[in-house]
Amino acid sequence: QVQLVQSGAEVKKPGASVKVSCKASGYTFTGHYLHWVRQAPGQGLEWMGYIQPNSGGTNFAQKFQGRVTMTRDTSTSTVYMELSRLRSDDTAVYYCARGGLVVVTNIQAPWFDPWGQGALVTVSS
Amino acid sequence: QSALTQPPSVSGSPGQSVSISCTGTSSDVGRYNRVSWYQQPPGTAPKLMIYDVTNRPSGVPIRFSGSKSGNTASLTISGLQAEDEADYYCSSYTASDTVVFGGGTSLTVL
């Protein structure tokens, strides 16, 4: 079955960087975009961006441009999201999620299924 | 990009129907049929319930349906069950090639 397994919880100090991994299995890794979505405690979902596993191309929400990097390792079907210059308001659960695909046309689609289990990143001095 | 607008909370009794609205703009909800809905019980990852406005993924009960009119999309849950109690989020593709979520709606089954 399609599965996304993320790395564990992290505690970081303000100004540091964090790198979260997401290992995919059960489907063709290069066939779907991988998106990152975060959720601050008690808050809603916030889309951060995506990576194209076949080319490594990325697209980020304007809010995160300059602070976020997304990479992939096709040999292990793993994507990584690194967020730098962390602030206290970056404390959140970070989810990876597989993007949708319109099979008939092979066009990537902006729905997310499935999601990883989430990785809590706590930023505190 | 501003978040889509959802009511903070809705409620209904078992067996009833409830609808959750999701209002965007002519640059997102109104422009594309790329609205999705997610269910998130407490402490769990979101689950896709509806994609492309009206489509249900395999395994999602037929009680869940989606629609759109103008800049507002809606999720309707008919025959409400206790297990439907969760937070629900809408999302839409945007003209900036990004995705925007709604603020979320907490559904209480009375």
Chai-1 contact restraints between the chains, C-beta under 6 A:
chainA,res_idxA,chainB,res_idxB,connection_type,confidence,min_distance_angstrom,max_distance_angstrom,comment,restraint_id
A,G44,B,G103,contact,1.0,0.0,6.0,A-B,restraint_1
A,G44,B,G104,contact,1.0,0.0,6.0,A-B,restraint_2
A,L45,B,Y89,contact,1.0,0.0,6.0,A-B,restraint_3
A,L45,B,F101,contact,1.0,0.0,6.0,A-B,restraint_4
A,W47,B,V99,contact,1.0,0.0,6.0,A-B,restraint_5
A,A61,B,T98,contact,1.0,0.0,6.0,A-B,restraint_6
A,P110,B,R34,contact,1.0,0.0,6.0,A-B,restraint_7
A,P110,B,Y93,contact,1.0,0.0,6.0,A-B,restraint_8
A,P110,B,V99,contact,1.0,0.0,6.0,A-B,restraint_9
A,W111,B,S36,contact,1.0,0.0,6.0,A-B,restraint_10
A,W111,B,L48,contact,1.0,0.0,6.0,A-B,restraint_11
A,W111,B,Y51,contact,1.0,0.0,6.0,A-B,restraint_12
A,D113,B,L48,contact,1.0,0.0,6.0,A-B,restraint_13
A,W115,B,A45,contact,1.0,0.0,6.0,A-B,restraint_14
A,W115,B,P46,contact,1.0,0.0,6.0,A-B,restraint_15
A,Q117,B,A45,contact,1.0,0.0,6.0,A-B,restraint_16
A,G118,B,A45,contact,1.0,0.0,6.0,A-B,restraint_17
